[in-house]
Amino acid sequence: MVLGGVTKKVKSRRLTTRDTASQHAEEIVLEIGSAHVRVGLARESKPRHIVPHTLFDTERCGDGDDNYYRTTAPPDWEKVLLPFLADLYTKRLLLKPRSRRVILVMGSAHQYPASFRAALESVLLHGLRIPSVLFVDQFRTIIPYALGHTQKMGIVLDVGRLEGRVGCVFEEACLVQTLNMVPCGFEALARMVMDYCRENMRLEVESIHDGLAIIQSCIQNTTSSDEIVCHLPHADKHVQIQTRVLEDCIQEMYLNLSNPNSLVHAFFKSLLACPLDLRKDVVRNVVLVGGATLAIPSLERRFMTCVRNLFQERTVGRGDGEKRSYEVRSTEHAKFQPLAAVVMDAPLSITYPLPFSPTVIAWVGGSIMGSLNLSKEKWIHLADFKGS
């Protein structure tokens, strides 16, 4: 049997008393994001603990429009994950690992190396002796579990610490061909601000914490001045910062269609890869989640305006024969012409995950999922592992 890219011998399985008991206890919902791990019990409205981590880094793969970003791995994942996950149980949840099954919410297999998932399986099942584990894609828990069962499809834009992920969801599954990853996470924005200060203001900003401080100062600025004073905590000094620095970087990283690594470019790429008969339905339900969506002012409104501004209306004929059509404003973006009618005629709209925060919506979806009958899901059991 192949589990997460690793071949394992499967034993004949018999349910033990402990297996049966764990199925009746509330599952532990564990979400592994790019910056935080969220953990709690199924049926609860929010995670019990949100723990920051520095497990991941990313690397660029591919060239041109076919580029994507994936998580890189240390030499031995198990040595990193075992103490980290054990600490969640012993110091956070105060529960015995063997007592409950785990619903593990994480990004798609394209985001993480096969060695990471294999190590997770080994640590949870063999190291901590978890009875059963269910791997669930983050996009699957957002639509429909967290936004309501009436919404079976949509397009999700998840902007986290390291990267942005865009993908179309249909019938609780992310359409793999539509998944795009771009380096537009909040940390990437801070690094762009640092480069901007270096190149345009001759100001050396060496720490990511100072870059984040500049972003915070620009967001909190309420004056009309072209410059503000900002305190850099790592360098421990005050500097003059041009207020346009954040606006220019947001425009480049999230709203510039000419930048193949921008969020709006990834949106159109995902929509273009979506099957023709689903496009008008997925754009009715555009969901922005992730910590960066909270931090960047008016991102949703500006994003939707940018999407519609790609096209312009054109009238052909006169009188009763007059017809309206849309075309791209620049031939540079001609490849997105097939999306003109979808974007301009369909009720393109943002769906807000209220009353939940965009930062925990995937975990909440996993919690709701845990309240349902999951007997038909593809659980991986402790008894399936060799030597268990």
BELKAQUI-V460279 format. One record per backbone hydrogen bond with DSSP energy under -0.5 kcal/mol. CO is the residue of the C=O (numbers start at 1). NH is the residue of the N-H. E is the energy in kcal/mol with one decimal. If there is no record, write none. Layout:
co	nh	e
CO	NH	E
CO	NH	E
//
This chain:
co	nh	e
1	3	-0.6
1	8	-2.8
2	4	-0.5
3	6	-1.8
6	3	-2.7
9	11	-0.5
16	20	-2.1
17	21	-2.3
18	22	-2.4
19	23	-1.3
20	24	-0.8
21	24	-0.8
21	25	-1.2
22	101	-0.7
27	29	-0.5
27	42	-2.8
28	30	-0.6
28	103	-3.1
29	31	-0.5
29	40	-1.5
30	32	-0.5
30	105	-2.8
31	33	-0.7
31	38	-2.4
35	53	-2.5
36	33	-2.6
37	51	-3.2
38	31	-3.2
39	48	-1.2
39	49	-2.2
40	29	-2.8
41	44	-1.4
49	39	-2.3
50	52	-0.5
51	37	-2.9
57	72	-2.4
59	70	-1.9
61	68	-2.4
63	66	-1.8
64	67	-1.3
68	61	-3.1
70	59	-2.1
76	80	-0.8
77	80	-0.7
77	81	-2.9
78	82	-2.4
80	84	-1.0
81	85	-3.0
82	86	-2.3
83	87	-1.8
84	88	-1.1
85	89	-1.4
86	90	-2.6
87	91	-2.4
87	92	-0.8
88	92	-0.7
88	93	-3.1
89	94	-1.7
89	95	-1.2
96	99	-1.8
97	100	-0.8
101	28	-2.8
102	104	-0.7
102	134	-2.4
103	30	-2.8
103	105	-0.7
104	106	-0.5
104	136	-2.8
105	32	-2.4
106	138	-2.0
108	111	-1.8
108	112	-1.1
111	71	-3.4
113	116	-1.3
113	117	-1.2
114	118	-2.3
115	119	-1.9
116	120	-2.3
117	121	-2.4
118	122	-2.1
119	123	-2.9
120	124	-2.6
121	125	-2.5
121	126	-0.6
122	126	-1.7
122	127	-2.0
123	128	-2.6
124	130	-3.0
131	382	-2.7
132	102	-2.3
133	380	-3.0
134	104	-2.8
136	106	-2.1
137	140	-0.6
137	141	-1.1
138	142	-1.0
139	143	-1.6
140	145	-0.7
141	146	-1.2
142	147	-0.8
144	148	-1.8
148	151	-1.6
150	152	-0.8
152	171	-1.5
152	172	-0.8
154	169	-3.3
155	287	-2.4
156	158	-0.5
156	167	-1.8
157	159	-0.7
157	289	-2.6
158	160	-0.7
158	165	-2.8
159	292	-1.6
159	293	-0.5
160	186	-2.4
161	187	-2.1
161	188	-0.7
162	185	-0.9
163	160	-2.4
164	182	-2.5
165	158	-3.1
166	180	-2.8
167	156	-2.6
168	175	-3.0
169	154	-1.9
170	173	-1.3
173	170	-2.8
174	176	-0.8
175	178	-2.1
176	179	-1.4
180	166	-2.7
182	164	-3.2
182	184	-2.1
185	189	-1.9
186	190	-1.9
187	191	-2.0
188	192	-2.0
189	193	-2.2
190	194	-2.0
191	195	-2.2
192	196	-2.5
193	197	-2.4
194	198	-1.8
195	199	-2.6
196	200	-2.9
196	201	-0.5
197	201	-1.3
197	203	-2.4
202	204	-0.5
203	205	-0.7
204	206	-0.6
207	211	-1.7
208	212	-2.2
209	213	-1.7
210	214	-1.9
211	215	-1.8
212	216	-2.4
213	217	-2.2
214	218	-2.2
215	219	-2.3
216	220	-2.2
217	221	-0.8
226	243	-2.5
228	230	-0.5
228	241	-3.1
230	232	-0.6
230	239	-2.7
231	233	-0.7
232	236	-1.6
232	237	-1.2
237	232	-3.1
239	230	-2.9
241	228	-2.5
242	245	-1.8
243	246	-0.5
243	247	-0.6
244	248	-2.7
245	249	-1.8
246	250	-2.7
247	251	-2.3
248	252	-1.9
249	253	-2.7
250	254	-2.5
250	255	-0.9
251	255	-0.9
253	263	-1.2
254	264	-1.4
255	257	-0.8
256	259	-1.5
258	260	-0.7
259	262	-2.1
262	266	-1.8
263	267	-1.9
264	268	-1.9
265	269	-2.2
266	270	-2.4
267	271	-2.3
268	272	-2.4
269	273	-1.6
270	274	-0.7
271	274	-0.5
275	278	-1.7
275	279	-1.0
276	279	-0.6
278	281	-0.6
278	282	-2.3
279	283	-1.7
281	284	-0.9
282	155	-0.7
282	285	-1.5
283	349	-1.7
285	155	-1.9
285	287	-0.6
286	288	-0.5
286	351	-3.0
287	157	-3.2
287	289	-0.6
289	159	-2.5
290	293	-1.0
290	294	-0.6
291	294	-1.0
291	295	-1.4
292	296	-2.1
295	297	-0.6
296	299	-1.3
298	302	-2.2
299	303	-2.5
300	304	-2.3
301	305	-2.0
302	306	-2.1
303	307	-2.2
304	308	-2.0
305	309	-2.0
307	310	-1.0
308	311	-1.3
310	329	-2.4
312	327	-2.1
314	325	-3.0
316	323	-3.1
318	321	-1.6
319	322	-1.5
323	316	-3.2
325	314	-3.4
327	312	-2.8
330	333	-1.8
331	334	-1.6
333	336	-2.0
334	337	-2.0
336	339	-1.9
337	340	-2.1
339	343	-2.6
340	344	-2.5
341	345	-2.3
341	346	-0.7
342	346	-1.1
346	348	-2.5
349	286	-2.4
350	352	-0.6
352	354	-0.9
353	356	-1.8
357	360	-1.5
357	361	-0.8
358	290	-1.8
360	364	-2.5
361	365	-2.1
362	366	-1.7
363	367	-2.3
364	368	-2.5
365	369	-2.4
366	370	-1.7
367	43	-1.2
368	371	-1.4
369	372	-1.6
372	374	-0.8
374	377	-1.4
377	379	-1.8
379	381	-0.6
380	133	-2.5
381	384	-1.4
382	385	-1.7
383	11	-0.6
385	388	-1.8
//
